[in-house]
Amino acid sequence: MENRKVPYRKVVLVCANVRDGGRQACGNPGSGGAEICAALKDGVKKAGLSGQVRVVRSGCLGLCEHGPNVVFLPEGDWLSGVTPADVPELLRKVLV
């Protein structure tokens, strides 16, 4: 095992977990998790920040009933109830 420093200035976790059987999840069709993640990745790339900011499609973050959930690290900001319409505001947080 090798211990390293995080190679990014920011890491953004976007829950895109999918569940079968009608159980609520951030990445289920119509929930927005996957779309939010894709839009954030695209925005980071267009801003030329790919080497500084990592947007990660995560599994379940555990607050499905409040999702989609997005977590900013190292800040520790946890945003719930995020929609694709919130992506411009999320990108502003990335640029700070």
Biopython code that builds the backbone (N, CA, C, O; Angstrom):
import numpy as np
from Bio.PDB.StructureBuilder import StructureBuilder

atoms = [
    (1, "MET", "N", (0.849, -1.168, 0.000)),
    (1, "MET", "CA", (0.000, 0.000, 0.000)),
    (1, "MET", "C", (0.898, 1.236, 0.000)),
    (1, "MET", "O", (1.909, 1.296, 0.700)),
    (2, "GLU", "N", (0.503, 2.205, -0.797)),
    (2, "GLU", "CA", (1.253, 3.458, -0.881)),
    (2, "GLU", "C", (0.346, 4.608, -0.475)),
    (2, "GLU", "O", (-0.747, 4.757, -1.021)),
    (3, "ASN", "N", (0.781, 5.411, 0.464)),
    (3, "ASN", "CA", (0.006, 6.554, 0.922)),
    (3, "ASN", "C", (0.397, 7.778, 0.103)),
    (3, "ASN", "O", (1.573, 8.133, 0.034)),
    (4, "ARG", "N", (-0.583, 8.419, -0.513)),
    (4, "ARG", "CA", (-0.322, 9.604, -1.333)),
    (4, "ARG", "C", (-1.256, 10.727, -0.935)),
    (4, "ARG", "O", (-2.312, 10.495, -0.347)),
    (5, "LYS", "N", (-0.863, 11.932, -1.258)),
    (5, "LYS", "CA", (-1.754, 13.082, -1.102)),
    (5, "LYS", "C", (-2.771, 13.046, -2.240)),
    (5, "LYS", "O", (-2.493, 12.515, -3.315)),
    (6, "VAL", "N", (-3.929, 13.603, -1.999)),
    (6, "VAL", "CA", (-4.953, 13.678, -3.035)),
    (6, "VAL", "C", (-4.401, 14.547, -4.170)),
    (6, "VAL", "O", (-3.962, 15.672, -3.929)),
    (7, "PRO", "N", (-4.420, 14.034, -5.402)),
    (7, "PRO", "CA", (-3.803, 14.770, -6.502)),
    (7, "PRO", "C", (-4.690, 15.856, -7.116)),
    (7, "PRO", "O", (-4.325, 16.451, -8.130)),
    (8, "TYR", "N", (-5.840, 16.115, -6.514)),
    (8, "TYR", "CA", (-6.773, 17.115, -7.046)),
    (8, "TYR", "C", (-7.031, 18.185, -6.005)),
    (8, "TYR", "O", (-6.985, 17.931, -4.801)),
    (9, "ARG", "N", (-7.303, 19.381, -6.486)),
    (9, "ARG", "CA", (-7.663, 20.495, -5.605)),
    (9, "ARG", "C", (-9.033, 20.259, -4.995)),
    (9, "ARG", "O", (-9.261, 20.582, -3.830)),
    (10, "LYS", "N", (-9.946, 19.696, -5.778)),
    (10, "LYS", "CA", (-11.300, 19.372, -5.325)),
    (10, "LYS", "C", (-11.708, 18.024, -5.880)),
    (10, "LYS", "O", (-11.286, 17.619, -6.963)),
    (11, "VAL", "N", (-12.539, 17.341, -5.114)),
    (11, "VAL", "CA", (-13.179, 16.115, -5.569)),
    (11, "VAL", "C", (-14.671, 16.307, -5.335)),
    (11, "VAL", "O", (-15.099, 16.690, -4.246)),
    (12, "VAL", "N", (-15.450, 16.037, -6.368)),
    (12, "VAL", "CA", (-16.902, 16.175, -6.273)),
    (12, "VAL", "C", (-17.518, 14.796, -6.464)),
    (12, "VAL", "O", (-17.388, 14.188, -7.527)),
    (13, "LEU", "N", (-18.189, 14.310, -5.424)),
    (13, "LEU", "CA", (-18.879, 13.021, -5.490)),
    (13, "LEU", "C", (-20.328, 13.270, -5.858)),
    (13, "LEU", "O", (-21.012, 14.053, -5.199)),
    (14, "VAL", "N", (-20.798, 12.616, -6.897)),
    (14, "VAL", "CA", (-22.186, 12.745, -7.334)),
    (14, "VAL", "C", (-22.825, 11.368, -7.257)),
    (14, "VAL", "O", (-22.417, 10.449, -7.968)),
    (15, "CYS", "N", (-23.815, 11.223, -6.403)),
    (15, "CYS", "CA", (-24.476, 9.929, -6.296)),
    (15, "CYS", "C", (-25.267, 9.656, -7.570)),
    (15, "CYS", "O", (-26.116, 10.446, -7.984)),
    (16, "ALA", "N", (-24.963, 8.527, -8.170)),
    (16, "ALA", "CA", (-25.678, 8.090, -9.371)),
    (16, "ALA", "C", (-26.105, 6.633, -9.193)),
    (16, "ALA", "O", (-26.236, 5.883, -10.161)),
    (17, "ASN", "N", (-26.319, 6.254, -7.935)),
    (17, "ASN", "CA", (-26.707, 4.887, -7.620)),
    (17, "ASN", "C", (-28.096, 4.582, -8.184)),
    (17, "ASN", "O", (-28.997, 5.418, -8.125)),
    (18, "VAL", "N", (-28.256, 3.386, -8.725)),
    (18, "VAL", "CA", (-29.523, 2.931, -9.294)),
    (18, "VAL", "C", (-30.013, 1.740, -8.487)),
    (18, "VAL", "O", (-29.234, 0.857, -8.128)),
    (19, "ARG", "N", (-31.306, 1.722, -8.205)),
    (19, "ARG", "CA", (-31.910, 0.592, -7.495)),
    (19, "ARG", "C", (-33.095, 0.076, -8.296)),
    (19, "ARG", "O", (-33.817, 0.842, -8.935)),
    (20, "ASP", "N", (-33.275, -1.212, -8.250)),
    (20, "ASP", "CA", (-34.404, -1.843, -8.930)),
    (20, "ASP", "C", (-35.631, -1.880, -8.017)),
    (20, "ASP", "O", (-35.546, -1.593, -6.823)),
    (21, "GLY", "N", (-36.747, -2.232, -8.594)),
    (21, "GLY", "CA", (-37.956, -2.460, -7.818)),
    (21, "GLY", "C", (-38.635, -1.215, -7.300)),
    (21, "GLY", "O", (-39.412, -1.291, -6.348)),
    (22, "GLY", "N", (-38.367, -0.084, -7.891)),
    (22, "GLY", "CA", (-39.044, 1.136, -7.484)),
    (22, "GLY", "C", (-38.482, 1.792, -6.236)),
    (22, "GLY", "O", (-39.016, 2.800, -5.773)),
    (23, "ARG", "N", (-37.402, 1.227, -5.681)),
    (23, "ARG", "CA", (-36.787, 1.848, -4.501)),
    (23, "ARG", "C", (-36.095, 3.139, -4.907)),
    (23, "ARG", "O", (-35.425, 3.189, -5.939)),
    (24, "GLN", "N", (-36.251, 4.166, -4.117)),
    (24, "GLN", "CA", (-35.706, 5.484, -4.412)),
    (24, "GLN", "C", (-34.187, 5.445, -4.467)),
    (24, "GLN", "O", (-33.539, 4.825, -3.623)),
    (25, "ALA", "N", (-33.621, 6.117, -5.474)),
    (25, "ALA", "CA", (-32.173, 6.230, -5.611)),
    (25, "ALA", "C", (-31.843, 7.429, -6.492)),
    (25, "ALA", "O", (-32.611, 7.790, -7.383)),
    (26, "CYS", "N", (-30.702, 8.033, -6.234)),
    (26, "CYS", "CA", (-30.303, 9.261, -6.928)),
    (26, "CYS", "C", (-30.101, 9.079, -8.430)),
    (26, "CYS", "O", (-30.270, 10.027, -9.196)),
    (27, "GLY", "N", (-29.741, 7.871, -8.855)),
    (27, "GLY", "CA", (-29.453, 7.640, -10.265)),
    (27, "GLY", "C", (-30.566, 6.967, -11.033)),
    (27, "GLY", "O", (-30.409, 6.685, -12.221)),
    (28, "ASN", "N", (-31.694, 6.702, -10.384)),
    (28, "ASN", "CA", (-32.813, 6.090, -11.106)),
    (28, "ASN", "C", (-33.270, 7.013, -12.228)),
    (28, "ASN", "O", (-33.146, 8.233, -12.116)),
    (29, "PRO", "N", (-33.796, 6.441, -13.310)),
    (29, "PRO", "CA", (-34.296, 7.281, -14.397)),
    (29, "PRO", "C", (-35.254, 8.351, -13.872)),
    (29, "PRO", "O", (-36.187, 8.058, -13.124)),
    (30, "GLY", "N", (-35.002, 9.589, -14.278)),
    (30, "GLY", "CA", (-35.831, 10.707, -13.858)),
    (30, "GLY", "C", (-35.379, 11.367, -12.568)),
    (30, "GLY", "O", (-35.894, 12.425, -12.206)),
    (31, "SER", "N", (-34.433, 10.767, -11.872)),
    (31, "SER", "CA", (-33.960, 11.345, -10.608)),
    (31, "SER", "C", (-32.894, 12.417, -10.818)),
    (31, "SER", "O", (-32.806, 13.362, -10.034)),
    (32, "GLY", "N", (-32.095, 12.282, -11.854)),
    (32, "GLY", "CA", (-31.142, 13.327, -12.205)),
    (32, "GLY", "C", (-29.695, 13.100, -11.840)),
    (32, "GLY", "O", (-28.835, 13.836, -12.322)),
    (33, "GLY", "N", (-29.377, 12.111, -11.007)),
    (33, "GLY", "CA", (-27.997, 11.916, -10.572)),
    (33, "GLY", "C", (-27.012, 11.737, -11.713)),
    (33, "GLY", "O", (-25.963, 12.381, -11.734)),
    (34, "ALA", "N", (-27.336, 10.877, -12.656)),
    (34, "ALA", "CA", (-26.430, 10.615, -13.778)),
    (34, "ALA", "C", (-26.274, 11.857, -14.659)),
    (34, "ALA", "O", (-25.177, 12.146, -15.137)),
    (35, "GLU", "N", (-27.367, 12.588, -14.872)),
    (35, "GLU", "CA", (-27.314, 13.797, -15.700)),
    (35, "GLU", "C", (-26.474, 14.880, -15.024)),
    (35, "GLU", "O", (-25.701, 15.574, -15.684)),
    (36, "ILE", "N", (-26.629, 15.020, -13.706)),
    (36, "ILE", "CA", (-25.858, 16.012, -12.958)),
    (36, "ILE", "C", (-24.376, 15.691, -13.059)),
    (36, "ILE", "O", (-23.558, 16.578, -13.301)),
    (37, "CYS", "N", (-24.036, 14.434, -12.876)),
    (37, "CYS", "CA", (-22.634, 14.013, -12.948)),
    (37, "CYS", "C", (-22.051, 14.304, -14.324)),
    (37, "CYS", "O", (-20.959, 14.863, -14.429)),
    (38, "ALA", "N", (-22.757, 13.935, -15.363)),
    (38, "ALA", "CA", (-22.269, 14.157, -16.731)),
    (38, "ALA", "C", (-22.089, 15.646, -17.011)),
    (38, "ALA", "O", (-21.099, 16.046, -17.624)),
    (39, "ALA", "N", (-23.037, 16.466, -16.568)),
    (39, "ALA", "CA", (-22.958, 17.908, -16.808)),
    (39, "ALA", "C", (-21.792, 18.535, -16.041)),
    (39, "ALA", "O", (-21.111, 19.420, -16.560)),
    (40, "LEU", "N", (-21.562, 18.079, -14.807)),
    (40, "LEU", "CA", (-20.431, 18.595, -14.041)),
    (40, "LEU", "C", (-19.107, 18.193, -14.672)),
    (40, "LEU", "O", (-18.189, 19.009, -14.756)),
    (41, "LYS", "N", (-18.996, 16.946, -15.116)),
    (41, "LYS", "CA", (-17.771, 16.506, -15.779)),
    (41, "LYS", "C", (-17.502, 17.348, -17.020)),
    (41, "LYS", "O", (-16.369, 17.763, -17.263)),
    (42, "ASP", "N", (-18.539, 17.596, -17.796)),
    (42, "ASP", "CA", (-18.402, 18.392, -19.009)),
    (42, "ASP", "C", (-17.989, 19.826, -18.663)),
    (42, "ASP", "O", (-17.117, 20.395, -19.319)),
    (43, "GLY", "N", (-18.612, 20.407, -17.638)),
    (43, "GLY", "CA", (-18.284, 21.776, -17.235)),
    (43, "GLY", "C", (-16.860, 21.913, -16.737)),
    (43, "GLY", "O", (-16.189, 22.898, -17.044)),
    (44, "VAL", "N", (-16.389, 20.941, -15.975)),
    (44, "VAL", "CA", (-15.013, 20.949, -15.477)),
    (44, "VAL", "C", (-14.037, 20.859, -16.648)),
    (44, "VAL", "O", (-13.027, 21.562, -16.681)),
    (45, "LYS", "N", (-14.347, 19.992, -17.602)),
    (45, "LYS", "CA", (-13.486, 19.842, -18.780)),
    (45, "LYS", "C", (-13.443, 21.140, -19.583)),
    (45, "LYS", "O", (-12.369, 21.586, -19.987)),
    (46, "LYS", "N", (-14.609, 21.748, -19.816)),
    (46, "LYS", "CA", (-14.667, 22.995, -20.595)),
    (46, "LYS", "C", (-13.936, 24.135, -19.896)),
    (46, "LYS", "O", (-13.399, 25.026, -20.554)),
    (47, "ALA", "N", (-13.914, 24.107, -18.555)),
    (47, "ALA", "CA", (-13.224, 25.146, -17.790)),
    (47, "ALA", "C", (-11.719, 24.900, -17.729)),
    (47, "ALA", "O", (-10.979, 25.708, -17.168)),
    (48, "GLY", "N", (-11.263, 23.783, -18.307)),
    (48, "GLY", "CA", (-9.843, 23.465, -18.306)),
    (48, "GLY", "C", (-9.320, 23.024, -16.946)),
    (48, "GLY", "O", (-8.142, 23.208, -16.640)),
    (49, "LEU", "N", (-10.195, 22.441, -16.132)),
    (49, "LEU", "CA", (-9.823, 22.059, -14.773)),
    (49, "LEU", "C", (-9.699, 20.552, -14.569)),
    (49, "LEU", "O", (-9.664, 20.086, -13.431)),
    (50, "SER", "N", (-9.634, 19.792, -15.648)),
    (50, "SER", "CA", (-9.618, 18.333, -15.538)),
    (50, "SER", "C", (-8.496, 17.811, -14.645)),
    (50, "SER", "O", (-8.693, 16.808, -13.960)),
    (51, "GLY", "N", (-7.347, 18.440, -14.626)),
    (51, "GLY", "CA", (-6.251, 17.990, -13.790)),
    (51, "GLY", "C", (-6.320, 18.479, -12.358)),
    (51, "GLY", "O", (-5.530, 18.053, -11.515)),
    (52, "GLN", "N", (-7.270, 19.382, -12.073)),
    (52, "GLN", "CA", (-7.373, 19.973, -10.744)),
    (52, "GLN", "C", (-8.628, 19.550, -9.986)),
    (52, "GLN", "O", (-8.631, 19.489, -8.756)),
    (53, "VAL", "N", (-9.691, 19.259, -10.731)),
    (53, "VAL", "CA", (-10.972, 18.907, -10.123)),
    (53, "VAL", "C", (-11.403, 17.559, -10.679)),
    (53, "VAL", "O", (-11.407, 17.348, -11.892)),
    (54, "ARG", "N", (-11.761, 16.661, -9.793)),
    (54, "ARG", "CA", (-12.217, 15.326, -10.201)),
    (54, "ARG", "C", (-13.679, 15.175, -9.823)),
    (54, "ARG", "O", (-14.029, 15.251, -8.646)),
    (55, "VAL", "N", (-14.529, 14.963, -10.806)),
    (55, "VAL", "CA", (-15.944, 14.677, -10.586)),
    (55, "VAL", "C", (-16.097, 13.165, -10.660)),
    (55, "VAL", "O", (-15.726, 12.547, -11.657)),
    (56, "VAL", "N", (-16.642, 12.573, -9.607)),
    (56, "VAL", "CA", (-16.727, 11.124, -9.488)),
    (56, "VAL", "C", (-18.179, 10.698, -9.362)),
    (56, "VAL", "O", (-18.920, 11.199, -8.517)),
    (57, "ARG", "N", (-18.565, 9.778, -10.206)),
    (57, "ARG", "CA", (-19.886, 9.156, -10.109)),
    (57, "ARG", "C", (-19.813, 8.144, -8.972)),
    (57, "ARG", "O", (-19.143, 7.118, -9.092)),
    (58, "SER", "N", (-20.500, 8.429, -7.874)),
    (58, "SER", "CA", (-20.379, 7.554, -6.712)),
    (58, "SER", "C", (-21.546, 6.588, -6.616)),
    (58, "SER", "O", (-22.581, 6.757, -7.261)),
    (59, "GLY", "N", (-21.348, 5.589, -5.806)),
    (59, "GLY", "CA", (-22.439, 4.710, -5.422)),
    (59, "GLY", "C", (-23.259, 5.410, -4.355)),
    (59, "GLY", "O", (-23.137, 6.620, -4.163)),
    (60, "CYS", "N", (-24.079, 4.666, -3.675)),
    (60, "CYS", "CA", (-24.999, 5.222, -2.695)),
    (60, "CYS", "C", (-24.264, 5.986, -1.601)),
    (60, "CYS", "O", (-23.305, 5.488, -1.012)),
    (61, "LEU", "N", (-24.727, 7.200, -1.341)),
    (61, "LEU", "CA", (-24.197, 8.014, -0.261)),
    (61, "LEU", "C", (-25.063, 7.917, 0.991)),
    (61, "LEU", "O", (-24.731, 8.501, 2.022)),
    (62, "GLY", "N", (-26.173, 7.182, 0.905)),
    (62, "GLY", "CA", (-26.956, 6.870, 2.090)),
    (62, "GLY", "C", (-28.113, 7.783, 2.427)),
    (62, "GLY", "O", (-28.819, 7.522, 3.401)),
    (63, "LEU", "N", (-28.343, 8.839, 1.670)),
    (63, "LEU", "CA", (-29.470, 9.728, 1.938)),
    (63, "LEU", "C", (-30.394, 9.800, 0.727)),
    (63, "LEU", "O", (-30.747, 10.881, 0.255)),
    (64, "CYS", "N", (-30.772, 8.630, 0.241)),
    (64, "CYS", "CA", (-31.548, 8.530, -0.997)),
    (64, "CYS", "C", (-32.821, 9.370, -0.970)),
    (64, "CYS", "O", (-33.194, 9.973, -1.976)),
    (65, "GLU", "N", (-33.475, 9.406, 0.165)),
    (65, "GLU", "CA", (-34.746, 10.125, 0.262)),
    (65, "GLU", "C", (-34.573, 11.637, 0.109)),
    (65, "GLU", "O", (-35.555, 12.359, -0.064)),
    (66, "HIS", "N", (-33.328, 12.117, 0.174)),
    (66, "HIS", "CA", (-33.058, 13.549, 0.020)),
    (66, "HIS", "C", (-32.322, 13.856, -1.272)),
    (66, "HIS", "O", (-31.969, 15.009, -1.517)),
    (67, "GLY", "N", (-32.084, 12.854, -2.098)),
    (67, "GLY", "CA", (-31.220, 13.001, -3.264)),
    (67, "GLY", "C", (-31.863, 13.672, -4.446)),
    (67, "GLY", "O", (-33.030, 14.061, -4.417)),
    (68, "PRO", "N", (-31.073, 13.796, -5.481)),
    (68, "PRO", "CA", (-29.678, 13.442, -5.631)),
    (68, "PRO", "C", (-28.772, 14.239, -4.688)),
    (68, "PRO", "O", (-29.042, 15.395, -4.363)),
    (69, "ASN", "N", (-27.694, 13.585, -4.264)),
    (69, "ASN", "CA", (-26.732, 14.156, -3.338)),
    (69, "ASN", "C", (-25.401, 14.396, -4.037)),
    (69, "ASN", "O", (-24.951, 13.593, -4.854)),
    (70, "VAL", "N", (-24.779, 15.534, -3.689)),
    (70, "VAL", "CA", (-23.476, 15.910, -4.235)),
    (70, "VAL", "C", (-22.610, 16.345, -3.057)),
    (70, "VAL", "O", (-23.048, 17.132, -2.218)),
    (71, "VAL", "N", (-21.372, 15.830, -2.994)),
    (71, "VAL", "CA", (-20.457, 16.157, -1.901)),
    (71, "VAL", "C", (-19.190, 16.792, -2.485)),
    (71, "VAL", "O", (-18.594, 16.270, -3.428)),
    (72, "PHE", "N", (-18.795, 17.924, -1.906)),
    (72, "PHE", "CA", (-17.573, 18.617, -2.300)),
    (72, "PHE", "C", (-16.498, 18.366, -1.258)),
    (72, "PHE", "O", (-16.705, 18.605, -0.068)),
    (73, "LEU", "N", (-15.351, 17.883, -1.712)),
    (73, "LEU", "CA", (-14.212, 17.658, -0.831)),
    (73, "LEU", "C", (-13.042, 18.483, -1.329)),
    (73, "LEU", "O", (-12.849, 18.523, -2.544)),
    (74, "PRO", "N", (-12.265, 19.125, -0.528)),
    (74, "PRO", "CA", (-12.143, 18.925, 0.904)),
    (74, "PRO", "C", (-13.092, 19.762, 1.749)),
    (74, "PRO", "O", (-13.069, 19.654, 2.975)),
    (75, "GLU", "N", (-13.925, 20.593, 1.131)),
    (75, "GLU", "CA", (-14.780, 21.489, 1.897)),
    (75, "GLU", "C", (-15.728, 20.747, 2.844)),
    (75, "GLU", "O", (-16.014, 21.211, 3.948)),
    (76, "GLY", "N", (-16.206, 19.590, 2.391)),
    (76, "GLY", "CA", (-17.160, 18.837, 3.194)),
    (76, "GLY", "C", (-18.587, 19.293, 2.992)),
    (76, "GLY", "O", (-19.468, 18.931, 3.772)),
    (77, "ASP", "N", (-18.832, 20.084, 1.959)),
    (77, "ASP", "CA", (-20.205, 20.527, 1.681)),
    (77, "ASP", "C", (-21.004, 19.364, 1.109)),
    (77, "ASP", "O", (-20.574, 18.713, 0.157)),
    (78, "TRP", "N", (-22.167, 19.109, 1.694)),
    (78, "TRP", "CA", (-23.070, 18.032, 1.257)),
    (78, "TRP", "C", (-24.349, 18.693, 0.801)),
    (78, "TRP", "O", (-25.049, 19.316, 1.599)),
    (79, "LEU", "N", (-24.659, 18.563, -0.471)),
    (79, "LEU", "CA", (-25.855, 19.167, -1.039)),
    (79, "LEU", "C", (-26.845, 18.072, -1.390)),
    (79, "LEU", "O", (-26.491, 17.081, -2.028)),
    (80, "SER", "N", (-28.084, 18.258, -0.969)),
    (80, "SER", "CA", (-29.141, 17.283, -1.242)),
    (80, "SER", "C", (-30.245, 17.930, -2.059)),
    (80, "SER", "O", (-30.385, 19.153, -2.077)),
    (81, "GLY", "N", (-31.017, 17.106, -2.727)),
    (81, "GLY", "CA", (-32.115, 17.611, -3.546)),
    (81, "GLY", "C", (-31.623, 18.384, -4.749)),
    (81, "GLY", "O", (-32.295, 19.298, -5.227)),
    (82, "VAL", "N", (-30.445, 18.018, -5.240)),
    (82, "VAL", "CA", (-29.843, 18.701, -6.377)),
    (82, "VAL", "C", (-30.591, 18.312, -7.648)),
    (82, "VAL", "O", (-31.005, 17.164, -7.810)),
    (83, "THR", "N", (-30.757, 19.274, -8.542)),
    (83, "THR", "CA", (-31.396, 19.018, -9.827)),
    (83, "THR", "C", (-30.437, 19.433, -10.944)),
    (83, "THR", "O", (-29.481, 20.166, -10.691)),
    (84, "PRO", "N", (-30.676, 18.982, -12.159)),
    (84, "PRO", "CA", (-29.836, 19.434, -13.273)),
    (84, "PRO", "C", (-29.823, 20.962, -13.415)),
    (84, "PRO", "O", (-28.842, 21.516, -13.913)),
    (85, "ALA", "N", (-30.868, 21.639, -12.998)),
    (85, "ALA", "CA", (-30.904, 23.104, -13.056)),
    (85, "ALA", "C", (-29.892, 23.742, -12.111)),
    (85, "ALA", "O", (-29.545, 24.911, -12.278)),
    (86, "ASP", "N", (-29.413, 22.988, -11.118)),
    (86, "ASP", "CA", (-28.431, 23.499, -10.159)),
    (86, "ASP", "C", (-26.994, 23.416, -10.664)),
    (86, "ASP", "O", (-26.089, 23.933, -10.009)),
    (87, "VAL", "N", (-26.762, 22.786, -11.799)),
    (87, "VAL", "CA", (-25.400, 22.568, -12.296)),
    (87, "VAL", "C", (-24.614, 23.870, -12.438)),
    (87, "VAL", "O", (-23.449, 23.893, -12.040)),
    (88, "PRO", "N", (-25.176, 24.961, -12.983)),
    (88, "PRO", "CA", (-24.371, 26.192, -13.061)),
    (88, "PRO", "C", (-23.886, 26.670, -11.686)),
    (88, "PRO", "O", (-22.747, 27.120, -11.561)),
    (89, "GLU", "N", (-24.719, 26.579, -10.674)),
    (89, "GLU", "CA", (-24.306, 26.973, -9.324)),
    (89, "GLU", "C", (-23.233, 26.025, -8.783)),
    (89, "GLU", "O", (-22.287, 26.467, -8.131)),
    (90, "LEU", "N", (-23.377, 24.732, -9.049)),
    (90, "LEU", "CA", (-22.371, 23.756, -8.623)),
    (90, "LEU", "C", (-21.027, 24.050, -9.300)),
    (90, "LEU", "O", (-19.976, 23.967, -8.665)),
    (91, "LEU", "N", (-21.071, 24.390, -10.571)),
    (91, "LEU", "CA", (-19.831, 24.716, -11.278)),
    (91, "LEU", "C", (-19.172, 25.972, -10.698)),
    (91, "LEU", "O", (-17.945, 26.058, -10.667)),
    (92, "ARG", "N", (-19.957, 26.937, -10.242)),
    (92, "ARG", "CA", (-19.390, 28.105, -9.589)),
    (92, "ARG", "C", (-18.649, 27.695, -8.320)),
    (92, "ARG", "O", (-17.593, 28.249, -8.014)),
    (93, "LYS", "N", (-19.195, 26.724, -7.576)),
    (93, "LYS", "CA", (-18.513, 26.228, -6.388)),
    (93, "LYS", "C", (-17.185, 25.561, -6.765)),
    (93, "LYS", "O", (-16.204, 25.657, -6.028)),
    (94, "VAL", "N", (-17.164, 24.899, -7.896)),
    (94, "VAL", "CA", (-15.941, 24.247, -8.355)),
    (94, "VAL", "C", (-14.875, 25.288, -8.674)),
    (94, "VAL", "O", (-13.697, 25.078, -8.387)),
    (95, "LEU", "N", (-15.275, 26.391, -9.256)),
    (95, "LEU", "CA", (-14.337, 27.404, -9.698)),
    (95, "LEU", "C", (-13.771, 28.234, -8.550)),
    (95, "LEU", "O", (-12.755, 28.906, -8.729)),
    (96, "VAL", "N", (-14.397, 28.203, -7.382)),
    (96, "VAL", "CA", (-13.929, 28.993, -6.231)),
    (96, "VAL", "C", (-12.638, 28.421, -5.712)),
    (96, "VAL", "O", (-12.078, 28.939, -4.746)),
]
sb = StructureBuilder()
sb.init_structure("model")
sb.init_model(0)
sb.init_chain("A")
sb.init_seg("    ")
for serial, (resi, resn, name, xyz) in enumerate(atoms, 1):
    if name == "N":
        sb.init_residue(resn, " ", resi, " ")
    sb.init_atom(name, np.array(xyz, "f"), 0.0, 1.0, " ", f" {name:<3s}", serial, name[0])
structure = sb.get_structure()
